Every structure is written in C-alpha cells, then in structure tokens.
C-alpha cells in the first residue's frame, strides 16, 4: 500500500511538471506570435577598397551611396571607400517595427580571417553589392560564395542574403549582364536586384525590407524548431515515465 501511495505521489509530481512545461510552451508560442521591435543587423559586402587599391578607376560599387540614399533619400556620390561605417534606421515592415543596423564594410572581405568570421557570426543578413559597370566587383562576389555556407558559431541554416547590382542607370558602361547576376543569385539561393542609387531610394528600401522579412521568417523558423525540440523531449520523457509507472504497477500487482 505504501508503495502505491509513493507511486501516486510520483504521478502527481510528473503531472505538475508536465503542466509547467505546457505553460512554458504556451508562453513561448505566444511570444513568438506577438514579438515586436526586432533588431536586425545587416552587413554590406563589396570590394570597393580593393578596387581602389589596384587602380584609379572611378567605378566603385557605390555601397555607401546606397545606404545614405536609403536613410536620407538624398544621393551623394563621393565617399571614402576605405571607411567602415555603421548606420541605424527604424522601419515599419508589414506592421512590424524593426530597428535596422547597417554596417558598410571596408577593405577586402577575407571570409577566412577571424575578424570577418566574427562579423559574419554577428550578422543577421548580408547585402552583397557589385557594380554593373565593374566586372571585377562581380567576380569578387563569385569568389566569396563560401560566406553563405555554414560559419563556425552559427546554425546550419545559411545566412539570409540578397545581391544588389548598383548603377543600372549606366547602361552604356555595363559589363555584367542581367542573366549573369540572376544566375549567381540562383546559385546562392538569394534574391537579385538591379537598381541605381542615383535614380531613387524606393528600390533600395524594397530590397532591404525584403531581406528583413526573410530574416524575420528565418528567426521564426528557428524558434519553432526549438519549441518543437522541447516538446519532443517532453513527450519522450513522458513516454519513459509512463512505461516506468506501468511496470511498477505490474510488479506491485
């Protein structure tokens, strides 16, 4: 009889533990659905500084112009391509308030270096920029495809990214065909945009906001995956304890 009472107490404890876990899962799910005011860290990657070091060409990728055009709606074409800058902007995307941190990287993006690995780990998304009038900037992106595969310290899912081809207004100087840019985007599994910082800011905003949407979806998928894993673990523990209780009862009888 004493053993039966102990078994009953054990069942009560297990039921309470199960109820607590259910509450945690419910709270986590509610938080997942109602979460707001997200912070998104984006990194712009190009080879502007490398190009300037190799020659005196004026065909920079224009990534600083893209960022400032998006933030201020003004076009300023002259920037120090060797200066790494960080900008912050709040935007409401699909009724979701998002704080966007934009980092315009400087220097050659060596994805094997510890500094760049850390930069990737801290990124929620990457904006890969090249100039349609600078063939070498396009080739550079082709050579750093590895930054989109699994990086030490990150989950297996690849980093959300977009490819932005700037200077679409300079048709007479184009050295990269639209089909080539689209093919690279297909290989990397990310969207491709051709636009011009000098002609407007709407297209730039659309591209960046699309990336933010994908980052938000990726975060939701990751959270759902974690919740599912916890639920599966709870069910495994419950199945194990149920079998243990059943065997104990059988032995008692």
DRENMARDREN-740802 format. One record per atom (N, C-alpha, C): z, y, x. Coordinates in steps of 0.2 Angstrom, whole numbers, padded with zeros to 4 digits, always signed. Layout:
<nodes>
ZYX
...
</nodes>
This chain:
<nodes>
+0000-0006+0004
+0000+0000+0000
+0000+0006+0004
+0004+0006+0010
+0005+0012+0014
-0002+0013+0017
-0006+0008+0019
-0012+0009+0022
-0017+0012+0017
-0017+0010+0011
-0021+0013+0006
-0020+0020+0005
-0014+0022+0005
-0012+0029+0005
-0015+0033+0011
-0014+0030+0017
-0017+0034+0023
-0024+0034+0022
-0027+0029+0019
-0035+0029+0018
-0037+0035+0013
-0033+0035+0008
-0034+0040+0003
-0033+0047+0006
-0028+0048+0010
-0027+0055+0014
-0033+0056+0018
-0036+0051+0022
-0041+0052+0026
-0047+0054+0022
-0048+0051+0016
-0054+0053+0012
-0053+0060+0010
-0047+0062+0008
-0046+0069+0006
-0048+0074+0012
-0046+0072+0018
-0047+0077+0024
-0055+0077+0025
-0058+0071+0024
-0065+0071+0025
-0069+0075+0020
-0067+0075+0014
-0070+0079+0008
-0069+0086+0009
-0063+0088+0012
-0062+0095+0014
-0066+0098+0019
-0067+0093+0024
-0071+0095+0030
-0078+0096+0027
-0080+0091+0023
-0087+0092+0020
-0088+0098+0016
-0083+0100+0012
-0083+0106+0008
-0084+0112+0013
-0080+0112+0018
-0080+0118+0023
-0087+0119+0026
-0090+0113+0028
-0097+0113+0031
-0102+0115+0026
-0101+0113+0020
-0106+0115+0015
-0106+0123+0014
-0099+0126+0014
-0099+0133+0014
-0102+0137+0019
-0101+0134+0025
-0104+0137+0031
-0112+0137+0031
-0115+0131+0028
-0122+0131+0027
-0124+0136+0022
-0120+0136+0017
-0122+0141+0012
-0122+0148+0014
-0117+0150+0018
-0117+0157+0021
-0122+0158+0026
-0124+0153+0030
-0129+0154+0035
-0136+0155+0031
-0137+0151+0026
-0143+0152+0022
-0144+0158+0019
-0138+0161+0016
-0138+0167+0013
-0140+0173+0018
-0136+0172+0024
-0138+0177+0029
-0145+0177+0032
-0148+0171+0032
-0155+0170+0034
-0159+0174+0029
-0158+0174+0022
-0162+0177+0017
-0161+0184+0017
-0155+0187+0018
-0153+0194+0017
-0153+0198+0024
-0154+0195+0029
-0153+0198+0036
-0158+0204+0036
-0155+0210+0039
-0159+0216+0039
-0158+0219+0046
-0161+0225+0047
-0161+0229+0053
-0161+0225+0059
-0167+0221+0060
-0168+0217+0066
-0170+0222+0072
-0169+0219+0078
-0171+0222+0084
-0176+0218+0087
-0182+0221+0088
-0187+0217+0091
-0189+0220+0098
-0189+0216+0103
-0191+0218+0110
-0198+0216+0112
-0202+0220+0113
-0209+0219+0114
-0211+0221+0121
-0215+0217+0125
-0217+0219+0132
-0225+0220+0132
-0227+0226+0134
-0234+0226+0135
-0236+0224+0142
-0241+0220+0143
-0243+0217+0149
-0250+0218+0151
-0251+0221+0156
-0258+0223+0159
-0258+0223+0166
-0264+0225+0169
-0264+0226+0176
-0266+0233+0179
-0264+0238+0175
-0266+0244+0177
-0265+0246+0184
-0258+0245+0186
-0256+0247+0193
-0260+0243+0198
-0262+0237+0197
-0265+0233+0202
-0272+0236+0202
-0276+0238+0197
-0282+0240+0197
-0282+0247+0201
-0277+0251+0200
-0277+0257+0204
-0276+0257+0211
-0272+0251+0213
-0271+0250+0220
-0277+0248+0223
-0282+0244+0220
-0288+0241+0223
-0294+0246+0223
-0294+0251+0219
-0299+0256+0219
-0297+0262+0215
-0302+0267+0215
-0300+0273+0212
-0303+0274+0205
-0305+0268+0202
-0308+0268+0196
-0304+0272+0190
-0307+0275+0186
-0303+0278+0180
-0302+0274+0174
-0304+0268+0175
-0304+0263+0169
-0298+0260+0168
-0292+0263+0168
-0286+0260+0166
-0286+0257+0159
-0281+0252+0158
-0281+0249+0152
-0279+0253+0146
-0275+0258+0148
-0273+0263+0143
-0267+0261+0139
-0263+0256+0142
-0257+0254+0138
-0252+0260+0136
-0251+0264+0141
-0246+0270+0139
-0249+0274+0134
-0255+0275+0134
-0258+0279+0128
-0258+0276+0121
-0258+0269+0121
-0257+0265+0115
-0250+0266+0112
-0245+0266+0117
-0238+0266+0115
-0237+0273+0112
-0239+0278+0116
-0237+0285+0114
-0241+0287+0108
-0247+0285+0107
-0251+0286+0101
-0248+0283+0095
-0245+0277+0096
-0241+0274+0090
-0235+0278+0088
-0231+0280+0093
-0225+0283+0092
-0226+0290+0090
-0230+0294+0092
-0231+0301+0091
-0237+0303+0087
-0242+0298+0086
-0248+0300+0083
-0253+0304+0087
-0251+0306+0093
-0255+0310+0097
-0258+0306+0103
-0263+0308+0105
-0267+0305+0111
-0266+0309+0117
-0263+0306+0122
-0263+0309+0129
-0265+0304+0134
-0271+0306+0137
-0274+0301+0141
-0272+0300+0149
-0268+0305+0151
-0266+0305+0158
-0259+0302+0159
-0258+0297+0162
-0251+0294+0163
-0250+0291+0170
-0244+0290+0173
-0243+0287+0179
-0243+0280+0177
-0248+0276+0180
-0249+0269+0178
-0243+0265+0182
-0240+0267+0187
-0235+0264+0191
-0228+0264+0188
-0227+0268+0183
-0221+0270+0180
-0219+0265+0174
-0214+0261+0174
-0212+0257+0169
-0208+0261+0164
-0210+0260+0158
-0206+0265+0153
-0204+0261+0147
-0199+0263+0144
-0196+0259+0138
-0196+0265+0132
-0198+0263+0126
-0198+0267+0120
-0195+0263+0114
-0192+0267+0110
-0189+0264+0104
-0191+0267+0098
-0193+0263+0093
-0195+0266+0086
-0193+0261+0081
-0190+0265+0075
-0188+0261+0069
-0194+0261+0064
-0195+0255+0061
-0201+0255+0057
-0199+0250+0051
-0201+0252+0045
-0200+0248+0039
-0207+0243+0038
-0206+0237+0039
-0212+0232+0038
-0210+0227+0033
-0214+0228+0028
-0213+0223+0022
-0206+0224+0019
-0203+0230+0018
-0197+0231+0016
-0191+0229+0021
-0193+0227+0027
-0188+0225+0032
-0188+0230+0037
-0182+0233+0038
-0181+0238+0043
-0180+0235+0050
-0184+0237+0055
-0185+0234+0061
-0184+0239+0067
-0180+0238+0071
-0180+0243+0077
-0184+0240+0083
-0189+0243+0085
-0194+0240+0090
-0193+0244+0096
-0191+0239+0101
-0190+0242+0108
-0197+0240+0112
-0201+0245+0114
-0207+0244+0118
-0206+0245+0125
-0208+0240+0129
-0207+0241+0136
-0214+0240+0139
-0217+0246+0142
-0223+0246+0145
-0222+0244+0153
-0224+0238+0154
-0223+0235+0161
-0227+0239+0166
-0225+0239+0172
-0228+0242+0178
-0229+0237+0184
-0234+0238+0187
-0235+0233+0193
-0239+0227+0191
-0241+0223+0196
-0244+0217+0194
-0239+0212+0191
-0241+0209+0185
-0237+0205+0182
-0237+0198+0184
-0233+0196+0189
-0232+0190+0193
-0227+0186+0189
-0230+0181+0184
-0226+0177+0180
-0221+0172+0184
-0223+0171+0190
-0219+0166+0194
-0212+0170+0197
-0212+0176+0197
-0206+0179+0200
-0200+0179+0196
-0194+0179+0199
-0188+0179+0195
-0187+0185+0190
-0190+0191+0193
-0189+0197+0188
-0193+0196+0182
-0200+0194+0183
-0204+0193+0177
-0202+0187+0173
-0199+0182+0176
-0196+0177+0171
-0191+0179+0167
-0186+0183+0170
-0181+0186+0166
-0184+0191+0160
-0189+0195+0162
-0192+0199+0157
-0195+0195+0151
-0198+0189+0153
-0201+0185+0148
-0195+0182+0143
-0190+0180+0146
-0184+0177+0143
-0181+0182+0138
-0181+0189+0140
-0178+0194+0136
-0183+0197+0130
-0189+0194+0130
-0194+0197+0126
-0195+0193+0119
-0195+0196+0114
-0197+0193+0108
-0204+0192+0106
-0208+0196+0110
-0215+0196+0109
-0219+0199+0114
-0225+0197+0116
-0229+0200+0121
-0235+0204+0118
-0237+0209+0121
-0243+0213+0119
-0248+0213+0125
-0253+0208+0125
-0257+0208+0131
-0263+0213+0130
-0263+0217+0135
-0268+0223+0134
-0273+0222+0140
-0280+0223+0138
-0285+0224+0143
-0290+0230+0140
-0294+0232+0145
-0299+0237+0143
-0306+0234+0142
-0309+0236+0137
-0316+0233+0136
-0321+0236+0141
-0319+0241+0144
-0324+0243+0149
-0322+0242+0156
-0317+0237+0157
-0314+0235+0164
-0314+0227+0164
-0319+0224+0166
-0320+0217+0166
-0314+0214+0170
-0311+0217+0175
-0306+0214+0179
-0299+0214+0175
-0298+0218+0171
-0292+0218+0167
-0292+0212+0162
-0298+0210+0160
-0299+0205+0155
-0298+0198+0159
-0301+0198+0165
-0300+0192+0170
-0293+0191+0171
-0289+0196+0172
-0282+0196+0174
-0278+0192+0168
-0280+0194+0162
-0276+0191+0157
-0278+0183+0157
-0284+0181+0158
-0286+0174+0158
-0282+0171+0164
-0280+0174+0169
-0276+0171+0175
-0269+0171+0173
-0266+0174+0168
-0259+0173+0167
-0257+0170+0160
-0261+0165+0158
-0260+0161+0152
-0253+0158+0152
-0251+0156+0158
-0245+0152+0159
-0239+0156+0156
-0239+0162+0155
-0233+0166+0152
-0232+0164+0145
-0237+0161+0142
-0236+0160+0135
-0234+0153+0134
-0233+0149+0139
-0231+0142+0138
-0223+0142+0139
-0220+0137+0138
-0213+0137+0139
-0210+0140+0145
-0205+0144+0144
-0202+0148+0150
-0195+0145+0151
-0193+0144+0157
-0186+0142+0158
-0181+0147+0154
-0176+0144+0150
-0171+0148+0146
-0174+0149+0139
-0180+0147+0137
-0182+0149+0130
-0183+0142+0127
-0184+0142+0120
-0185+0137+0116
-0192+0134+0117
-0194+0128+0115
-0200+0125+0116
-0206+0129+0113
-0204+0133+0107
-0209+0137+0104
-0212+0142+0108
-0218+0143+0109
-0221+0148+0113
-0219+0155+0111
-0220+0160+0115
-0218+0167+0114
-0223+0170+0109
-0222+0173+0104
-0227+0176+0099
-0230+0182+0103
-0237+0182+0103
-0241+0187+0106
-0247+0189+0103
-0250+0195+0105
-0256+0197+0102
-0260+0200+0108
-0267+0200+0108
-0271+0203+0113
-0274+0209+0110
-0273+0214+0114
-0276+0221+0112
-0281+0223+0117
-0287+0224+0114
-0293+0226+0118
-0294+0234+0117
-0292+0238+0122
-0292+0245+0121
-0299+0248+0123
-0300+0254+0121
-0306+0258+0122
-0313+0255+0119
-0312+0253+0113
-0318+0251+0109
-0323+0257+0107
-0320+0263+0108
-0325+0269+0107
-0330+0269+0113
-0329+0267+0118
-0333+0267+0124
-0339+0262+0124
-0342+0261+0119
-0347+0256+0118
-0352+0255+0124
-0354+0261+0126
-0360+0261+0131
-0357+0259+0138
-0350+0258+0139
-0347+0256+0145
-0344+0249+0145
-0345+0246+0139
-0342+0239+0138
-0344+0234+0143
-0339+0230+0145
-0341+0225+0150
-0338+0218+0147
-0335+0218+0142
-0332+0212+0139
-0334+0212+0132
-0337+0206+0130
-0340+0205+0123
-0334+0204+0118
-0335+0205+0112
-0330+0204+0107
-0329+0196+0107
-0334+0192+0107
-0334+0185+0107
-0329+0182+0113
-0330+0185+0118
-0325+0183+0124
-0318+0184+0123
-0317+0190+0120
-0310+0192+0118
-0307+0187+0113
-0311+0186+0108
-0309+0182+0102
-0308+0174+0105
-0312+0172+0110
-0312+0165+0112
-0305+0165+0116
-0303+0170+0120
-0297+0170+0124
-0291+0169+0119
-0291+0173+0114
-0286+0173+0109
-0285+0167+0105
-0291+0163+0104
-0291+0157+0101
-0288+0152+0106
-0289+0152+0112
-0286+0148+0117
-0279+0149+0118
-0276+0155+0117
-0269+0156+0117
-0266+0156+0111
-0270+0155+0105
-0267+0154+0099
-0263+0160+0096
-0267+0166+0097
-0264+0173+0095
-0269+0177+0092
-0267+0182+0088
-0272+0187+0085
-0276+0191+0091
-0281+0194+0089
-0285+0198+0094
-0287+0204+0090
-0286+0210+0093
-0288+0216+0090
-0292+0221+0095
-0297+0224+0093
-0301+0229+0097
-0300+0235+0093
-0298+0240+0097
-0296+0247+0095
-0297+0252+0100
-0295+0258+0098
-0296+0264+0103
-0290+0268+0102
-0286+0269+0107
-0280+0274+0107
-0282+0281+0105
-0288+0283+0108
-0291+0290+0107
-0293+0291+0100
-0295+0286+0096
-0298+0287+0089
-0293+0287+0084
-0287+0284+0085
-0282+0284+0079
-0276+0280+0081
-0271+0280+0077
-0265+0276+0078
-0264+0271+0073
-0267+0271+0067
-0266+0266+0062
-0267+0259+0064
-0273+0258+0068
-0275+0251+0070
-0269+0249+0075
-0267+0253+0079
-0261+0251+0084
-0255+0249+0080
-0253+0253+0075
-0247+0251+0071
-0248+0245+0068
-0254+0243+0065
-0256+0237+0061
-0255+0231+0066
-0257+0232+0072
-0257+0226+0077
-0250+0225+0079
-0246+0230+0080
-0239+0229+0082
-0235+0227+0077
-0236+0229+0071
-0232+0227+0065
-0234+0219+0063
-0240+0217+0064
-0242+0210+0063
-0238+0206+0068
-0237+0208+0074
-0233+0205+0079
-0226+0204+0077
-0223+0210+0075
-0216+0210+0072
-0215+0205+0066
-0220+0204+0062
-0220+0199+0057
-0220+0192+0059
-0224+0191+0064
-0224+0184+0067
-0217+0183+0071
-0214+0188+0074
-0208+0187+0077
-0203+0185+0072
-0203+0189+0067
-0198+0188+0061
-0199+0181+0058
-0205+0179+0057
-0206+0172+0055
-0204+0167+0059
-0205+0168+0066
-0203+0163+0071
-0195+0163+0071
-0192+0168+0070
-0184+0168+0070
-0182+0164+0064
-0185+0165+0059
-0183+0162+0053
-0184+0154+0054
-0189+0152+0057
-0191+0145+0058
-0185+0142+0062
-0183+0146+0068
-0178+0144+0072
-0172+0143+0069
-0170+0148+0064
-0164+0147+0061
-0163+0141+0056
-0169+0141+0052
-0169+0135+0048
-0169+0128+0052
-0172+0128+0057
-0172+0122+0062
-0164+0121+0064
-0161+0126+0065
-0154+0125+0067
-0149+0123+0061
-0151+0126+0056
-0147+0124+0050
-0148+0117+0048
-0155+0115+0048
-0157+0108+0047
-0153+0103+0051
-0153+0105+0058
-0150+0100+0063
-0142+0099+0061
-0139+0105+0059
-0132+0104+0057
-0131+0100+0051
-0135+0101+0046
-0135+0097+0040
-0136+0090+0042
-0141+0088+0046
-0142+0081+0048
-0136+0078+0051
-0133+0082+0056
-0127+0080+0059
-0121+0079+0054
-0120+0083+0050
-0115+0082+0045
-0116+0076+0041
-0123+0075+0039
-0124+0069+0035
-0123+0062+0039
-0125+0063+0046
-0124+0057+0050
-0116+0055+0051
-0112+0061+0051
-0105+0059+0052
-0102+0057+0045
-0105+0059+0040
-0103+0057+0033
-0104+0050+0032
-0111+0048+0034
-0113+0041+0033
-0108+0036+0037
-0107+0038+0044
-0102+0034+0048
-0095+0033+0045
-0092+0039+0043
-0086+0038+0040
-0086+0034+0033
-0091+0035+0029
-0091+0031+0023
-0091+0024+0025
-0095+0022+0030
-0095+0015+0032
-0089+0012+0034
-0085+0017+0038
-0079+0015+0041
-0074+0014+0035
-0074+0019+0030
-0069+0018+0025
-0071+0012+0021
-0077+0010+0020
-0079+0004+0016
-0076-0002+0019
-0077-0002+0026
-0075-0008+0030
-0067-0009+0030
-0064-0003+0030
-0056-0003+0030
-0054-0006+0023
-0057-0003+0018
-0055-0006+0011
-0057-0013+0010
-0062-0015+0013
-0064-0023+0013
-0059-0027+0016
-0057-0024+0022
-0052-0028+0026
-0045-0028+0022
-0043-0022+0019
-0037-0022+0015
-0037-0027+0010
-0043-0027+0006
-0043-0032+0000
-0043-0039+0003
</nodes>
